[in-house]
Amino acid sequence: MKKTAPFLILFILALLIWNALIDSSGFSLNINDEDFNGPLGGIAAVLFAGGGILIGIVVAAFVAVILALVFAGVGIVVVAALVLAAVVTALAVSPLLLPLLIPIGIVWYIARRNRDRAQDAKAQPV
């Protein structure tokens, strides 16, 4: 199948080209109220349709890049808003935590004072 697939594709492409050049009665191109029929009209119609598809692909790629940048910016704004909401929530809850913070602060102060005294005792020669 791998060896016959390229030949089949080329054969189908040749049939399409033959159909466009010889039997192009279905093709009609209208430019400025003037009809172009026959092989020239068929080739021009295929060319313009392919050009439109290429333009559509390029436009879709640019839109995808712009949307990626916009959504990345929106994501940064959302993360910043969540951080701000967490800070505001912590500030709103902190007065309620004051009875818990006072004993923790006292224990921390005593531990720090004992550590400083131990370091001072090591630093002084005997």
DOVEXSE-214057 format. One record per residue: residue number from 1; residue in one letter; chain; y, z, x of N, C-alpha, C, O, CB in turn. Coordinates in nm, 4 decimals. Atoms other than C-alpha are relative to their C-alpha. Glycine has a CB too. Layout:
(NUM,'a','A',(Y,Z,X),(Y,Z,X),(Y,Z,X),(Y,Z,X),(Y,Z,X))
...
//
This chain:
(1,'m','A',(-0.1200,0.0000,0.0824),(0.0000,0.0000,0.0000),(0.1261,0.0000,0.0866),(0.2268,-0.0613,0.0512),(0.0000,0.1211,-0.0936))
(2,'k','A',(-0.1175,-0.0049,-0.0868),(0.2368,0.0754,0.2887),(0.0358,-0.1379,0.0559),(0.1530,-0.1680,0.0785),(-0.0239,0.0976,0.1147))
(3,'k','A',(-0.0268,0.1323,-0.0560),(0.1977,-0.2778,0.4225),(0.0433,-0.1003,-0.1061),(0.1148,-0.1958,-0.0757),(-0.1228,-0.0517,0.0714))
(4,'t','A',(-0.0332,0.0964,0.1041),(0.2317,-0.4535,0.0885),(0.1301,0.0338,-0.0728),(0.1892,-0.0536,-0.1363),(-0.1129,-0.0082,-0.0994))
(5,'a','A',(-0.1219,-0.0400,0.0721),(0.5293,-0.2547,-0.0484),(0.1229,-0.0795,0.0433),(0.1973,-0.1251,-0.0435),(0.0261,0.1480,0.0208))
(6,'p','A',(-0.1179,0.0804,-0.0368),(0.7957,-0.4339,0.1626),(-0.0070,-0.1438,-0.0518),(0.0944,-0.2010,-0.0917),(0.0156,-0.0021,0.1510))
(7,'f','A',(0.0136,0.1373,0.0502),(0.6539,-0.7731,0.0614),(0.0248,-0.0067,-0.1504),(0.0860,-0.1015,-0.1996),(-0.1396,-0.0551,0.0323))
(8,'l','A',(-0.0247,-0.0039,0.1446),(0.6560,-0.6753,-0.3061),(0.1487,0.0156,-0.0297),(0.2018,-0.0496,-0.1197),(-0.0789,0.1147,-0.0648))
(9,'i','A',(-0.1439,-0.0205,0.0208),(1.0146,-0.5538,-0.2818),(0.0769,-0.1282,0.0303),(0.1660,-0.1661,-0.0457),(0.0520,0.1155,0.0886))
(10,'l','A',(-0.0668,0.1267,-0.0332),(1.1252,-0.8751,-0.1092),(-0.0283,-0.1072,-0.1048),(0.0605,-0.1853,-0.1390),(-0.0448,-0.0492,0.1382))
(11,'f','A',(0.0340,0.0982,0.1028),(0.9389,-1.0849,-0.3685),(0.0797,0.0252,-0.1284),(0.1312,-0.0685,-0.1894),(-0.1509,0.0039,-0.0295))
(12,'i','A',(-0.0772,-0.0326,0.1216),(1.1056,-0.9016,-0.6586),(0.1482,-0.0315,0.0220),(0.2151,-0.0822,-0.0681),(-0.0182,0.1505,-0.0387))
(13,'l','A',(-0.1396,0.0316,-0.0302),(1.4443,-0.9349,-0.4874),(0.0223,-0.1519,-0.0027),(0.1242,-0.1990,-0.0532),(0.0401,0.0582,0.1382))
(14,'a','A',(-0.0115,0.1467,0.0038),(1.3838,-1.3087,-0.4403),(-0.0022,-0.0502,-0.1444),(0.0730,-0.1413,-0.1789),(-0.1146,-0.0660,0.0810))
(15,'l','A',(0.0017,0.0397,0.1411),(1.2948,-1.3404,-0.8105),(0.1325,0.0311,-0.0680),(0.1807,-0.0489,-0.1483),(-0.1139,0.0703,-0.0737))
(16,'l','A',(-0.1297,-0.0340,0.0590),(1.6168,-1.1605,-0.9069),(0.1088,-0.0973,0.0445),(0.1909,-0.1409,-0.0363),(0.0393,0.1430,0.0377))
(17,'i','A',(-0.0996,0.0952,-0.0497),(1.8252,-1.3867,-0.6837),(-0.0220,-0.1377,-0.0637),(0.0736,-0.2037,-0.1044),(-0.0067,-0.0104,0.1549))
(18,'w','A',(0.0314,0.1282,0.0637),(1.6448,-1.6955,-0.8197),(0.0470,-0.0012,-0.1456),(0.1032,-0.1002,-0.1923),(-0.1516,-0.0282,0.0073))
(19,'n','A',(-0.0408,-0.0095,0.1394),(1.7095,-1.5778,-1.1756),(0.1523,-0.0030,-0.0123),(0.2062,-0.0627,-0.1055),(-0.0561,0.1277,-0.0634))
(20,'a','A',(-0.1463,-0.0017,0.0067),(2.0770,-1.5148,-1.1009),(0.0591,-0.1370,0.0317),(0.1609,-0.1746,-0.0264),(0.0562,0.1042,0.0963))
(21,'l','A',(-0.0560,0.1290,-0.0399),(2.1302,-1.8561,-0.9381),(-0.0396,-0.1129,-0.0938),(0.0425,-0.1994,-0.1243),(-0.0435,-0.0337,0.1401))
(22,'i','A',(0.0486,0.1122,0.0798),(1.9190,-2.0817,-1.1575),(0.0218,0.0232,-0.1488),(0.0781,-0.0623,-0.2172),(-0.1475,-0.0240,0.0274))
(23,'d','A',(-0.0071,-0.0252,0.1440),(1.9042,-1.9196,-1.5007),(0.1024,0.1101,-0.0250),(0.0660,0.2239,-0.0545),(-0.1401,0.0397,-0.0577))
(24,'s','A',(-0.1045,-0.1012,0.0155),(2.2371,-1.7419,-1.5296),(0.0714,-0.0139,-0.1335),(0.1910,0.0134,-0.1433),(0.1007,-0.0097,0.1140))
(25,'s','A',(-0.0646,0.0204,0.1294),(2.3002,-1.8187,-1.8954),(0.0454,0.1322,-0.0612),(0.1342,0.1336,-0.1464),(-0.0948,-0.0719,-0.0955))
(26,'g','A',(-0.0375,-0.1293,0.0563),(2.3228,-1.4458,-1.9702),(0.1240,0.0587,0.0656),(0.1827,0.1534,0.0132),(-0.1145,0.0969,0.0132))
(27,'f','A',(-0.1149,-0.0528,-0.0710),(2.6025,-1.3896,-1.7193),(0.1271,-0.0687,-0.0456),(0.1324,-0.1910,-0.0587),(-0.0179,-0.0160,0.1502))
(28,'s','A',(-0.1304,0.0549,0.0351),(2.9604,-1.4339,-1.8237),(0.1058,0.0971,0.0507),(0.1017,0.2163,0.0201),(0.0133,-0.0235,-0.1549))
(29,'l','A',(-0.1053,-0.0821,-0.0578),(3.2657,-1.3064,-1.6378),(0.1328,-0.0443,-0.0596),(0.1628,-0.1637,-0.0622),(0.0015,-0.0109,0.1557))
(30,'n','A',(-0.1265,0.0293,0.0651),(3.6039,-1.2864,-1.8098),(0.1120,0.0599,0.0833),(0.1240,0.1820,0.0942),(0.0028,0.0548,-0.1453))
(31,'i','A',(-0.1149,-0.0441,-0.0785),(3.9145,-1.2705,-1.5881),(0.1232,-0.0706,-0.0554),(0.1287,-0.1935,-0.0562),(-0.0194,-0.0303,0.1534))
(32,'n','A',(-0.1243,0.0548,0.0558),(4.2584,-1.3213,-1.7445),(-0.0278,-0.1027,-0.1099),(0.0250,-0.2138,-0.1071),(0.0840,-0.0643,0.1110))
(33,'d','A',(0.0371,0.0849,0.1134),(4.1119,-1.4711,-2.0623),(-0.0642,-0.1324,0.0425),(-0.0559,-0.2313,-0.0303),(0.1222,-0.0283,-0.0842))
(34,'e','A',(0.0695,0.1190,-0.0461),(3.9161,-1.7247,-1.8594),(-0.1454,0.0365,0.0282),(-0.1719,0.1310,0.1026),(0.0686,-0.0598,0.1265))
(35,'d','A',(0.1418,-0.0294,-0.0142),(3.5368,-1.7307,-1.8740),(-0.0581,-0.0736,0.1201),(-0.0306,-0.1917,0.1418),(-0.0759,-0.0379,-0.1278))
(36,'f','A',(0.0743,0.0597,-0.1101),(3.3246,-1.7930,-1.5671),(-0.1477,0.0148,-0.0331),(-0.1991,0.1263,-0.0417),(0.0357,0.0671,0.1382))
(37,'n','A',(0.1426,-0.0001,0.0314),(2.9674,-1.8889,-1.6497),(-0.0749,-0.0662,0.1144),(-0.0145,-0.1207,0.2068),(-0.0285,-0.0729,-0.1347))
(38,'g','A',(0.0828,0.0664,-0.0990),(2.6786,-2.0160,-1.4436),(-0.0251,0.0879,0.1212),(-0.0039,0.2091,0.1172),(0.0641,-0.1292,0.0429))
(39,'p','A',(0.0361,-0.0765,-0.1200),(2.5724,-1.9136,-1.0956),(0.1184,0.0751,0.0611),(0.1042,0.1894,0.1044),(-0.0593,-0.0928,0.1038))
(40,'l','A',(-0.1165,-0.0662,-0.0573),(2.9258,-1.8377,-0.9737),(0.0395,0.1226,-0.0818),(0.0736,0.2266,-0.0254),(0.1175,-0.0974,0.0088))
(41,'g','A',(-0.0315,-0.1143,0.0854),(2.9922,-1.6122,-1.2712),(-0.1021,0.1116,0.0156),(-0.0663,0.2294,0.0158),(0.0071,-0.0434,-0.1454))
(42,'g','A',(0.1043,-0.1010,-0.0184),(2.6590,-1.4361,-1.2242),(0.0152,0.0743,0.1307),(0.0040,0.1968,0.1346),(-0.1364,-0.0639,-0.0061))
(43,'i','A',(-0.0173,-0.0633,-0.1312),(2.7172,-1.3722,-0.8545),(0.1248,0.0878,-0.0006),(0.1224,0.1995,0.0510),(0.0097,-0.1069,0.1120))
(44,'a','A',(-0.1228,-0.0797,0.0055),(3.0743,-1.2552,-0.9190),(-0.0203,0.1256,-0.0836),(0.0289,0.2326,-0.0479),(0.1156,-0.0831,-0.0571))
(45,'a','A',(0.0240,-0.1169,0.0841),(2.9572,-1.0251,-1.1989),(-0.0828,0.1040,0.0732),(-0.0534,0.2232,0.0650),(-0.0698,-0.0406,-0.1292))
(46,'v','A',(0.0828,-0.0935,-0.0772),(2.6884,-0.8709,-0.9770),(0.0820,0.0634,0.1113),(0.0695,0.1830,0.1376),(-0.1236,-0.0718,0.0589))
(47,'l','A',(-0.0843,-0.0520,-0.1078),(2.9394,-0.8358,-0.6919),(0.0982,0.1045,-0.0521),(0.1130,0.2109,0.0079),(0.0763,-0.1142,0.0678))
(48,'f','A',(-0.0969,-0.0953,0.0550),(3.2010,-0.6655,-0.9097),(-0.0679,0.1256,-0.0534),(-0.0145,0.2357,-0.0406),(0.0811,-0.0655,-0.1109))
(49,'a','A',(0.0724,-0.1169,0.0501),(2.9426,-0.4397,-1.0731),(-0.0445,0.0873,0.1165),(-0.0345,0.2098,0.1093),(-0.1219,-0.0430,-0.0851))
(50,'g','A',(0.0394,-0.0774,-0.1185),(2.8097,-0.3364,-0.7310),(0.1191,0.0687,0.0636),(0.1087,0.1823,0.1098),(-0.0681,-0.0901,0.1025))
(51,'g','A',(-0.1217,-0.0626,-0.0539),(3.1648,-0.2744,-0.6111),(0.0427,0.1195,-0.0834),(0.0870,0.2211,-0.0298),(0.1141,-0.1016,0.0066))
(52,'g','A',(-0.0334,-0.1131,0.0868),(3.2275,-0.0543,-0.9121),(-0.0913,0.1181,0.0234),(-0.0472,0.2330,0.0212),(-0.0068,-0.0413,-0.1452))
(53,'i','A',(0.0944,-0.1081,-0.0279),(2.9140,0.1441,-0.8383),(0.0347,0.0674,0.1329),(0.0296,0.1899,0.1431),(-0.1453,-0.0538,0.0028))
(54,'l','A',(-0.0388,-0.0580,-0.1291),(3.0227,0.1905,-0.4745),(0.1253,0.0855,-0.0135),(0.1330,0.1946,0.0430),(0.0232,-0.1105,0.1037))
(55,'i','A',(-0.1218,-0.0791,0.0221),(3.3678,0.3053,-0.5851),(-0.0341,0.1297,-0.0728),(0.0204,0.2352,-0.0404),(0.1044,-0.0812,-0.0809))
(56,'g','A',(0.0424,-0.1210,0.0720),(3.2018,0.5487,-0.8278),(-0.0684,0.0995,0.0909),(-0.0465,0.2199,0.0777),(-0.0930,-0.0363,-0.1135))
(57,'i','A',(0.0679,-0.0899,-0.0947),(2.9827,0.6905,-0.5497),(0.1009,0.0683,0.0902),(0.0906,0.1886,0.1139),(-0.1028,-0.0772,0.0850))
(58,'v','A',(-0.1025,-0.0584,-0.0876),(3.2844,0.7422,-0.3205),(0.0826,0.1035,-0.0761),(0.1106,0.2114,-0.0237),(0.0924,-0.1105,0.0571))
(59,'v','A',(-0.0784,-0.0940,0.0804),(3.4841,0.9076,-0.5992),(-0.0805,0.1264,-0.0293),(-0.0264,0.2368,-0.0231),(0.0447,-0.0659,-0.1316))
(60,'a','A',(0.0846,-0.1171,0.0273),(3.1907,1.1360,-0.6875),(-0.0133,0.0876,0.1241),(-0.0153,0.2101,0.1130),(-0.1396,-0.0440,-0.0485))
(61,'a','A',(0.0087,-0.0780,-0.1233),(3.1596,1.2399,-0.3208),(0.1288,0.0784,0.0234),(0.1235,0.1957,0.0601),(-0.0288,-0.0917,0.1199))
(62,'f','A',(-0.1264,-0.0712,-0.0178),(3.5304,1.3262,-0.3004),(0.0154,0.1128,-0.1009),(0.0634,0.2207,-0.0664),(0.1171,-0.0965,-0.0122))
(63,'v','A',(-0.0079,-0.1060,0.1020),(3.5139,1.5214,-0.6262),(-0.0912,0.1154,0.0369),(-0.0552,0.2315,0.0171),(-0.0376,-0.0547,-0.1396))
(64,'a','A',(0.0923,-0.1064,-0.0408),(3.2122,1.7130,-0.4948),(0.0601,0.0846,0.1115),(0.0479,0.2071,0.1094),(-0.1338,-0.0596,0.0457))
(65,'v','A',(-0.0625,-0.0753,-0.1093),(3.3997,1.8091,-0.1764),(0.1136,0.0860,-0.0524),(0.1258,0.2025,-0.0145),(0.0518,-0.0951,0.1090))
(66,'i','A',(-0.1127,-0.0763,0.0540),(3.7091,1.9154,-0.3692),(-0.0490,0.1179,-0.0831),(0.0054,0.2278,-0.0726),(0.0904,-0.0903,-0.0850))
(67,'l','A',(0.0546,-0.1102,0.0797),(3.5026,2.1218,-0.6151),(-0.0617,0.1071,0.0877),(-0.0502,0.2259,0.0576),(-0.1037,-0.0519,-0.0983))
(68,'a','A',(0.0579,-0.0991,-0.0913),(3.3174,2.2876,-0.3276),(0.1101,0.0862,0.0612),(0.0953,0.2079,0.0723),(-0.0819,-0.0695,0.1114))
(69,'l','A',(-0.1108,-0.0772,-0.0576),(3.6487,2.3874,-0.1690),(0.0652,0.0896,-0.1045),(0.0991,0.2043,-0.0753),(0.1048,-0.0940,0.0606))
(70,'v','A',(-0.0635,-0.0800,0.1058),(3.7949,2.5063,-0.4997),(-0.0876,0.1184,-0.0368),(-0.0386,0.2306,-0.0496),(0.0276,-0.0862,-0.1248))
(71,'f','A',(0.0877,-0.1103,0.0379),(3.4895,2.7104,-0.5916),(-0.0150,0.1006,0.1126),(-0.0331,0.2194,0.0861),(-0.1363,-0.0527,-0.0407))
(72,'a','A',(0.0029,-0.0947,-0.1111),(3.4787,2.8609,-0.2410),(0.1247,0.0878,-0.0047),(0.1169,0.2086,0.0173),(-0.0097,-0.0742,0.1359))
(73,'g','A',(-0.1233,-0.0792,0.0122),(3.8419,2.9668,-0.2865),(-0.0069,0.0964,-0.1161),(0.0386,0.2103,-0.1056),(0.1205,-0.0910,-0.0166))
(74,'v','A',(0.0147,-0.0878,0.1160),(3.7636,3.1061,-0.6299),(-0.0950,0.1135,0.0334),(-0.0743,0.2264,-0.0110),(-0.0509,-0.0786,-0.1227))
(75,'g','A',(0.0937,-0.1044,-0.0413),(3.4704,3.2956,-0.4771),(0.0677,0.1059,0.0847),(0.0400,0.2248,0.0692),(-0.1158,-0.0606,0.0767))
(76,'i','A',(-0.0736,-0.0965,-0.0816),(3.7002,3.4561,-0.2213),(0.0897,0.0860,-0.0880),(0.0990,0.2071,-0.0679),(0.0836,-0.0720,0.1076))
(77,'v','A',(-0.0860,-0.0756,0.0915),(3.9411,3.5564,-0.4970),(-0.0830,0.0988,-0.0819),(-0.0399,0.2119,-0.1041),(0.0773,-0.0957,-0.0937))
(78,'v','A',(0.0859,-0.0888,0.0787),(3.6544,3.7027,-0.7026),(-0.0459,0.1182,0.0848),(-0.0452,0.2318,0.0375),(-0.1221,-0.0770,-0.0552))
(79,'v','A',(0.0424,-0.1100,-0.0879),(3.5263,3.9059,-0.4054),(0.1169,0.0946,0.0258),(0.0989,0.2164,0.0240),(-0.0554,-0.0549,0.1342))
(80,'a','A',(-0.1173,-0.0848,-0.0204),(3.8795,4.0312,-0.3353),(0.0306,0.0824,-0.1249),(0.0669,0.1995,-0.1144),(0.1216,-0.0856,0.0380))
(81,'a','A',(-0.0230,-0.0748,0.1244),(3.9188,4.1284,-0.7021),(-0.1034,0.1109,-0.0180),(-0.0696,0.2193,-0.0656),(-0.0035,-0.0950,-0.1208))
(82,'l','A',(0.1020,-0.1044,0.0086),(3.5886,4.3185,-0.6916),(0.0286,0.1151,0.0956),(0.0100,0.2316,0.0602),(-0.1375,-0.0585,0.0292))
(83,'v','A',(-0.0361,-0.1047,-0.0955),(3.6986,4.5062,-0.3789),(0.1175,0.0811,-0.0533),(0.1174,0.2040,-0.0449),(0.0346,-0.0609,0.1378))
(84,'l','A',(-0.1152,-0.0701,0.0575),(4.0309,4.5895,-0.5441),(-0.0428,0.0891,-0.1161),(0.0053,0.2016,-0.1297),(0.1061,-0.1006,-0.0470))
(85,'a','A',(0.0493,-0.0813,0.1122),(3.8485,4.7095,-0.8557),(-0.0757,0.1224,0.0504),(-0.0646,0.2302,-0.0079),(-0.0908,-0.0841,-0.0917))
(86,'a','A',(0.0723,-0.1146,-0.0562),(3.6236,4.9309,-0.6413),(0.0964,0.1037,0.0561),(0.0753,0.2238,0.0393),(-0.0967,-0.0462,0.1096))
(87,'v','A',(-0.0996,-0.0938,-0.0542),(3.9258,5.0824,-0.4643),(0.0719,0.0724,-0.1129),(0.0918,0.1936,-0.1061),(0.1022,-0.0741,0.0891))
(88,'v','A',(-0.0682,-0.0627,0.1145),(4.1046,5.1447,-0.7942),(-0.0926,0.1005,-0.0679),(-0.0489,0.2087,-0.1072),(0.0466,-0.1076,-0.1022))
(89,'t','A',(0.0960,-0.0926,0.0606),(3.7894,5.3028,-0.9366),(-0.0167,0.1249,0.0857),(-0.0228,0.2360,0.0332),(-0.1358,-0.0687,-0.0200))
(90,'a','A',(0.0124,-0.1159,-0.0895),(3.7529,5.5257,-0.6298),(0.1236,0.0884,-0.0081),(0.1128,0.2110,-0.0071),(-0.0223,-0.0457,0.1452))
(91,'l','A',(-0.1222,-0.0796,0.0118),(4.1166,5.6316,-0.6578),(0.0065,0.0728,-0.1335),(0.0584,0.1842,-0.1411),(0.1227,-0.0888,0.0167))
(92,'a','A',(-0.0015,-0.0644,0.1318),(4.0728,5.7070,-1.0276),(-0.1001,0.1152,-0.0063),(-0.0772,0.2136,-0.0767),(-0.0312,-0.1027,-0.1099))
(93,'v','A',(0.1045,-0.1027,0.0048),(3.7580,5.9130,-0.9658),(0.0280,0.1110,0.1007),(-0.0231,0.2218,0.0841),(-0.1379,-0.0622,0.0273))
(94,'s','A',(-0.0199,-0.0990,-0.1063),(3.8849,6.0973,-0.6554),(0.0573,0.1331,-0.0489),(0.0134,0.2358,0.0029),(0.0910,-0.0570,0.1045))
(95,'p','A',(-0.0434,-0.1318,0.0450),(4.0791,6.3702,-0.8438),(-0.1137,0.0791,-0.0658),(-0.1145,0.2021,-0.0611),(0.1160,-0.0143,-0.0972))
(96,'l','A',(0.1139,-0.0681,0.0604),(3.7576,6.4483,-1.0301),(-0.0964,0.0524,0.1056),(-0.1702,0.1478,0.0811),(-0.0729,-0.0937,-0.0948))
(97,'l','A',(0.0883,-0.0432,-0.1080),(3.5737,6.4808,-0.6977),(0.0634,0.1067,0.0902),(-0.0004,0.1525,0.1850),(-0.0401,-0.1195,0.0834))
(98,'l','A',(-0.0698,-0.0972,-0.0846),(3.8293,6.7240,-0.5505),(-0.0759,0.1319,0.0116),(-0.0825,0.1852,0.1224),(0.1391,0.0261,-0.0549))
(99,'p','A',(0.0769,-0.1239,-0.0176),(3.6189,7.0360,-0.6271),(-0.1205,-0.0183,0.0926),(-0.1634,0.0775,0.1568),(-0.0473,0.0512,-0.1354))
(100,'l','A',(0.1109,0.0255,-0.0913),(3.3334,6.8731,-0.4355),(0.0497,-0.0238,0.1422),(-0.0185,0.0117,0.2383),(-0.0815,-0.1201,-0.0478))
(101,'l','A',(-0.0515,0.0339,-0.1319),(3.5531,6.7556,-0.1471),(0.0523,0.1218,0.0770),(0.0498,0.1218,0.2001),(0.1097,-0.1022,-0.0136))
(102,'i','A',(-0.0550,-0.1195,-0.0677),(3.7066,7.0977,-0.0709),(-0.1096,0.0705,0.0807),(-0.0874,0.0956,0.1991),(0.0621,0.0988,-0.1041))
(103,'p','A',(0.1031,-0.0639,-0.0831),(3.3769,7.2658,0.0365),(-0.0504,-0.0911,0.1122),(-0.0801,-0.0436,0.2218),(-0.1173,0.0423,-0.0870))
(104,'i','A',(0.0442,0.0923,-0.1048),(3.2725,6.9512,0.2266),(0.1014,-0.0013,0.1143),(0.0630,-0.0039,0.2313),(-0.0193,-0.1431,-0.0571))
(105,'g','A',(-0.1040,-0.0039,-0.1030),(3.6062,6.9555,0.4110),(-0.0052,0.1278,0.0814),(0.0137,0.1237,0.2030),(0.1367,-0.0144,-0.0630))
(106,'i','A',(0.0081,-0.1279,-0.0719),(3.5680,7.3234,0.5013),(-0.1187,-0.0005,0.0957),(-0.1049,0.0397,0.2112),(-0.0119,0.1181,-0.0995))
(107,'v','A',(0.1185,0.0069,-0.0863),(3.2146,7.2712,0.6368),(0.0254,-0.0959,0.1164),(-0.0121,-0.0669,0.2300),(-0.1245,-0.0452,-0.0813))
(108,'w','A',(-0.0294,0.0954,-0.1064),(3.3326,6.9664,0.8319),(0.0954,0.0614,0.1031),(0.0775,0.0401,0.2230),(0.0606,-0.1288,-0.0588))
(109,'y','A',(-0.0960,-0.0620,-0.0905),(3.6243,7.1650,0.9814),(-0.0685,0.1042,0.0885),(-0.0410,0.1109,0.2083),(0.1146,0.0646,-0.0794))
(110,'i','A',(0.0687,-0.1030,-0.0779),(3.3989,7.4527,1.0908),(-0.0928,-0.0649,0.1030),(-0.0987,-0.0211,0.2179),(-0.0801,0.0946,-0.0930))
(111,'a','A',(0.0890,0.0679,-0.0934),(3.1445,7.2152,1.2458),(0.0792,-0.0642,0.1134),(0.0363,-0.0598,0.2287),(-0.0835,-0.1058,-0.0729))
(112,'r','A',(-0.0843,0.0639,-0.1017),(3.4181,7.0300,1.4310),(0.0574,0.1053,0.0956),(0.0623,0.0841,0.2168),(0.1148,-0.0803,-0.0670))
(113,'r','A',(-0.0568,-0.1071,-0.0831),(3.5753,7.3550,1.5544),(-0.1066,0.0544,0.0947),(-0.0778,0.0778,0.2121),(0.0572,0.1146,-0.0887))
(114,'n','A',(0.1078,-0.0499,-0.0849),(3.2385,7.4798,1.6858),(-0.0354,-0.1004,0.1100),(-0.0632,-0.0608,0.2232),(-0.1238,0.0310,-0.0845))
(115,'r','A',(0.0305,0.1029,-0.0994),(3.1734,7.1482,1.8629),(0.1089,-0.0040,0.1070),(0.0783,-0.0174,0.2255),(-0.0143,-0.1382,-0.0674))
(116,'d','A',(-0.1101,0.0006,-0.0967),(3.5193,7.1550,2.0262),(-0.0086,0.1219,0.0918),(0.0165,0.1103,0.2118),(0.1363,-0.0025,-0.0729))
(117,'r','A',(0.0127,-0.1215,-0.0825),(3.4628,7.5154,2.1457),(-0.1148,-0.0140,0.0990),(-0.1043,0.0320,0.2127),(-0.0220,0.1244,-0.0890))
(118,'a','A',(0.1132,0.0178,-0.0909),(3.1244,7.4199,2.2932),(0.0373,-0.0960,0.1131),(-0.0040,-0.0753,0.2272),(-0.1235,-0.0525,-0.0766))
(119,'q','A',(-0.0411,0.0950,-0.1033),(3.2792,7.1257,2.4801),(0.0992,0.0655,0.0952),(0.0949,0.0398,0.2155),(0.0619,-0.1263,-0.0633))
(120,'d','A',(-0.0949,-0.0705,-0.0862),(3.5626,7.3462,2.6099),(-0.0735,0.0987,0.0919),(-0.0356,0.1151,0.2078),(0.1055,0.0744,-0.0856))
(121,'a','A',(0.0767,-0.0950,-0.0812),(3.3092,7.6045,2.7325),(-0.0723,-0.0739,0.1127),(-0.0842,-0.0192,0.2223),(-0.1018,0.0778,-0.0879))
(122,'k','A',(0.0663,0.0781,-0.1043),(3.1222,7.3305,2.9267),(0.1007,-0.0471,0.1028),(0.0679,-0.0567,0.2211),(-0.0738,-0.1197,-0.0603))
(123,'a','A',(-0.1004,0.0555,-0.0901),(3.4431,7.1989,3.0779),(0.0554,0.1054,0.0966),(0.0965,0.0690,0.2068),(0.1137,-0.0610,-0.0806))
(124,'q','A',(-0.0555,-0.1053,-0.0862),(3.5570,7.5389,3.2242),(-0.1052,0.0456,0.0997),(-0.2201,0.0724,0.0645),(0.0501,0.1204,-0.0842))
(125,'p','A',(0.0972,-0.0458,-0.1026),(3.3973,7.6381,3.5519),(-0.0263,0.1497,-0.0159),(0.0604,0.2255,-0.0593),(0.0529,-0.0301,0.1446))
(126,'v','A',(0.0388,-0.1401,0.0138),(3.2141,7.9672,3.5572),(0.0375,0.0799,0.1200),(0.0118,0.2002,0.1245),(-0.1467,0.0123,-0.0241))
//
